[in-house]
Amino acid sequence: MHNIDILELYGFPELMISRWKESGIQNLLPIQFEAIQQHRLFDGGNLIVSAPTSSGKTLIGELAAIHGAISHHKTLYLVPLKALAEEKYQSLRQQCQPHGFRVVISTRDRKEHDAALAMGDFDIAVVVYEKFFPLVTSTQQFIDQFGLVVVDELQMLADPNRGAMLELILSWMISLKTGPQIVGLSAVIGNDAELPEWLNAGFLQSHQRPVELRMGYLYQGRFHYWESNSSNEDEEYWLAGFTGNVFEDTLAAVAHRVAEGEQCLVFVRDKPGTRKFVERLSEILEPAPAEAAIEELLTGEETLSQEHLTAYLQTGVAYHNADLTLFEREVIERNYRAEHIRVLAYTTTLAMGVNLPAKNVFLDGERWCSHNGGRPYLMHLTKSEFANMGGRAGRLGLNDDFGRAIEIAVNQLHCEQFRNIYNNGKLEELKPCL
């Protein structure tokens, strides 16, 4: 590893580097140093980074964006979700604002910077796809101002509802004679040929995580897992008394891990399910009030969500979905990171990218899907989706031994399906919509 002080050679302010050190980042990980030294990250080279969640690729995107600002190049940071945009905005703003760099955000909830974005009055702009698409298609002059575009969650190119929009944005950029540098980030790009060729980009891939991840299924009280780095296969005995009902068994398993002093994220397929889960869980767990979160929520506007959350937070659990206000989501996320909240049930609002680490991530094996607003239907999680969402478990500096990504199995067939798809199967090829 290389000491993070090496960034001074590339113009990064000493105070900025000191703040990274204070946050626990003392060294650049190998993948980060390779992006700088071998793939011209700071010298205009297009680059696609495919690496597991928590492997260090997020910092690659932030380093590129900040270096762009230092070099007087306007940077666009494209993200798919408003929750991810909010987190990225706060992170970049904290690092850049003390040095006079202007960071703006544009989502459906955050419109206060839209005028500055349109006029180019910024150094780094964090924008969701839907807000950026009409701007990029309205005038070429708008995109000409950007020297760098960072695309987070690049695998969204294959999303049936939003992939075409992202593909059109990138097609427009690469068609320009003097288009911007493009840096794409993803945890789950399986094929490494067509996409880099299309973007005229280098391809940097890593399969190693700084913290081991145990991915597996919980069946009849035993967690059977495979380790992502070592590929070792083993099992842990947790508890007896499982019923074969996914909802009830997930409740029992989460309560068991909480009793062991471990934080948990629980992916639930829909918004009503998140509230139902934490309501039942709050009836099982002993009181452990998240007082800071409760007090902060009570300073906001009165909503039905506020009423529910303050009740559930008496046992240190909460939910997170698109029905919450921006203020409520921020309070929940911040207090979860501070470990005041023991369990967080969430929908796809937090499925990608957002840095809410946990010792354990429990995943529903199915999710709702629809094509262009059509009738929703259930689909099994792909290996890419399981890896991306389950990768929230085990984060460097927080869970340094290992994390767990867990699916509840109710029969032997479910166990075999898990083996065939998530352990023995390959990452699905990225198939762009257009």
N, C-alpha and C positions, 0 to 999 in steps of 0.2 A: 504494500500500500504506500501511497505518497501523501506526505503531510499536506493539509489543505492550504498551508502558507504558500504553496506553489502558485496559487491563483493570483498572487501579487504580480507575478510576471506577466499576467494577461490584463492588468489594469484594474483588478478588483480592489476597492478601498480596504485598508487595513481594519477599519472599524467594522465593516461588513463581515470580514473573515472572522473577527473576534466574536461577533454575535453567533456565527455558525458554531464556533468552538464552544461557546457557552451553552448552546442547545445540544451539545454532545457529539457534534461532527468534528472529529479531529483529523481524519484522513479521508482522501478520496478513495472510493472503492475501485477495484481493477476495471470494472466496466466504465466508470466515469472517466478515469485517466485515459483509457483506450479511446473513448469518444473524442477527447481533446487532442491527444497526440497522433492517433492514427486515422481519424475520420474527419479532421478539420472542422470540429464543432465551432471553434472561434474564428474560422477563416473562410466561412461561406459555403462549406460543403453540405449538400443535402444528406440527410441521415435518417434511417429507420432503426429504432432501438426496440428489440423484442426481448423482454426479460421478465421473470416472475415478479409478482407484486412484492414489494419490500426489498427489491434487489438493488435499488439505487437509481432507477431510471427517472424518477420524478425530479431528482436534483439535477439530472442532465438537462431536462427541459428548463428548469429555473435558471441554471447557469447560462444557458444559451440566451434566454430572454434578458437577463441582467447584463450580460456582456454586450448584447445588442444595444441596450440603452447607453451603456458606457461608451460604445463606439458611435453614438448618435444615429443609430438605426431604429426606426419605429418597429415595435414588435407586436404581432398579433398572437394571442394565446387562445386557440380554439378548443372548446370543451363541449361535451354533449349535454350536460345536466347543469341546472342552476345551482344545485348543492355543491357540485364540484367547482363551478365558477366562483362561488362565494368563498370557498376555502382557498382557491388559488389566488384570488384577489387579495384576501387578507394576508396570506403568506408573502406575496410579492410586495404588497404595500408596506408591510412591516420592515422588509429588508431595504426597500428602495426609497421610501419617502424621506428618511433622515438625510439622504444624499441629494435631495432635490429632484429626483425622478418622479414623473407624474404617472400614476397607475390608475386606470379607469376600468369599470365593469359595465357590461350591458347584458341583462337578462330580462325575462318577462316581469320579474319583480323589481329589478333595479334599472330605472330609466333616467336617473338624475345625471348620468354622464353621457347620454346619447348625443347631446349637442356637441360636447367636446370631442366625441368619437367622430362625428360627421365632419368637424372642422380640422381634425388632425391635431387637436390640442392635448397630446398625451405622449408618453414614451413607451408604455406597455399597455395594451388593451386586452382584457380578458372577456371573451364574448362567446355566447352559445351559438350553435349553428344557425338556428332559426332567426336570430337577430342579425347575423352577419350576412346571410344569403341575399336579402334584397339590396344591401349596400354594395356587395361585390358585383352584382349583376346590373346595377344602375349606371355605373360609370367606371371606365378603366382607370381614371385618375385616382379613384379612391384606393384601389389595390396597389397602384404604383408607389404610394408613400411607404409601404412596408418593406423593410429590408430582411425581415425574418418572420416566419410563421411556424409556431409550434402547434402541432395537432395532437392533443391528448386523446387516448382511447381510439387509436387509428383503426382498430378492428371494426368500428362502427360503419365502415364502408360496406360491410355485409349486412347491416341491419335492414330488414325489409321496408321499414317505414321511413328511416332517416338517412340511410346509406346513400341514396341517389343524390340527396342535397349535398352531402359532404363530397361526393365524387365530382359533382359539377363545380363546386368551389375549387377543388384541387386542379381540375382540368383547366379551369380558367387561369389559375396561377401559372401552371407549367406551360401554357400556350404563349405566355408573354416572352418577348425576346430578352428582357432583363427582369425576369421574375424574381421573387424573394427566395431566400434560402428557406428550405422546408425541413423541419425536424419532426418526425412522427414517432409517437410513443405508444407501445402496447405491451400487454403481458402475454398475449395469446395469438401471435401471428405464427401459424404453422408452416406456411410455405415461404420460401425466401428467394424466389426467382422473379416472378412477374411484377410484383408490387415495387421492389427497388428499381427494376428496369423502367417501369412506367414513370416513376418519379425521378429517374436519373440520380438515384441515391445510393450511398453506401448502406450496408446492412450489418448491424452489430447485434449479435444474439448471445444470450447467456441463459443457462438453465440452472445456475446455482443461486441459492438464496443465502444471505448472511445468517439467517436463523432457520433451522430445520422446520419443515412443515409435515405434520402427520395427516395424510388425507385418507379417510376411510369411512366405514359404516358402523353404526351401533346396532347390534342385533342381540336380543335376549340378554341385555346387560353387559355385553362385551364389545369393546371398541376395537375393531379389526382395521389395521392401517398399514399404509406404505409410506415410507419417508421419501420426500421429494429429492433430496440431495443424495442420500446413500442408497436408495431403493430397497432398504431393509424392510422386511415384512414381519409384523409382530401384532400382539393384541394386549389390551389393558382390560382388566376386570373392573367394572364400575359398580353396578348394583343389580339386584334381582328384582323380580316383580313387574316386569314389563308386560303390557297388555296386548300388544300387536296393533294398537291404535296410534297412528303417527302423531296426532296432536297430544294425546295424553303421555305418550312415551317421551316426546320432546320436552314437555313440561317437567317430567320427572328427571330427565337427564340434565336440563339446565339448572334445576334446583340443586341437583347433586354437585355440579361444578361450582355453583355459587357457594355452597357449604364448604367447598375446598378453598375458598378465597379467590376464585378466578372470575374475571370479567367475561361476558358472553355477548356476542352479536347473534341475532336470530333472524334469518331471512324468511319473510312471510310473503306469500304470492299476491296478496291484495290488501288494500287499506283497512277494510273492516277487520281482517284477520290480525293485523298488528295490535289493534286495540283489544280484541278478544283475548289474544295471547297474554298480554301484560296484565289484563284484568284477572285472568285465572291465576297467573303466576303470583300476583300480589296477594292472592288469598292463601297461597302455599307458604311463601317466605316469611321469615320473622321480620318485624319492623327494623328498618335501617334507613332513616330519613335522609334524603339528599337535600339537606336544609338550604344550602346555597342556591341550588337550582329552584327550589320552591319559592324562596324569597325573591329571586330575580324574576321568575315568571309572574308573580303577583304584582309586579310593577308595570306589566304590560296591559294591553287592552283585554277586557273580559270577553272570552270566547268559550265555546263548548270544549275545545281542546284544552284550554287552560284549566278548566274544571276537572277534566279527566286526568291530565298529567299531574297536577298537584296531589291528587288522590293516590295515584300509582307510585309517585315518587316517595311516599311515606315508607315504602319498602325498597326504595333504591332502584326501581325499574321504570322504563319509559318506552314510548314508541316514537317513530319518525316516519312521516309520510307526507304526501303533497298537500294534505288538508291543513297542515300546520302553517302558521304565519311565518314569515322570514325571521322575525324576532324569536318565536318559539323554537324554530329549528336551530338557530344560533345558540340559544341557551342550552338546549339538549346536547348539541355537539360539544360545546365547550365543557360542560360539566361531565360528560362522558369521558372526554380526554383527561380531565382532572381526576378520574376514577371515583367521582362522587356517585355516579350511576353504575350499578352493577350489571344490568342487563338492558340491552336496547333491541327492540323488535323493529324491523325496517322493511320497506319495500324497495323497489329498484331505484328510489331516490338516492340510496346510498350504495347501490350495488357496484358501481364503478368508481374507482379512483379516489374517493374521499378517504382521508387518512383518519380513520377511527379504528385503531388496532384493538385486538382482543386476544386473549389466550385461546378462546374457542369461538369458532364460527359454525353455527348450525344452519344447514341449508335445506330448504324444501326442494325435493327432487323435481318439481314441476313449476312452471311459471305460465302466466297468461300471455298470449301472443295474439296479435291481430295484424292484418295487412291493410294499410291505408284506411284505418278507421272502420274496417269491417267487423263482423261479429267475432268477439274474442274466443279463443280456444286454448286448451292446455297443451303445453309441450314439455317434454323432458329437458332438463338442463343439458346442454352440450358439455363436452369435456372442457372447451375453452371457457364457457360461462362458469363452470364449477371451479376451475383453476383461478379465474379472475376474482370471483367473489370470495372463494375460500381462502385466497391469498392474503386477506386482511388479518388472518390469524398469525401471530408470531411476528413481532416487529423488533428490529435492532434497537437496543437501548431500553426496551420495555419488557419483552418476553425473550430473554437471551438464550433460553434452553431450547424451546420448541413451541409451536402453536399447533392447533388441531382444526381441521376442516371436516365437519361431521354431517353425514346424512343418516337419517333413521331408516332402518330396514325392518320390514314387518314379516318377511318370509324368505325362504331360500332363493326363490327366483329373483327377488330384489337384490340379494347379495351378489348373485351371479351377474345381474345387469350392471351393478356397480363395478365389478371386476372387469367386465368386457368393455365398458365405456370409459370409465375414469382411470383405471389402472393400466389395462392392456391396450386401450385404444390410442390412436394418434390424434393430435390436435387437428381440428377440421381446417381444411384449406379455406382461405379467405376468398370469397367469391363476390366481387363488387356487383352492385345491383344493375349497373348499366353495361 
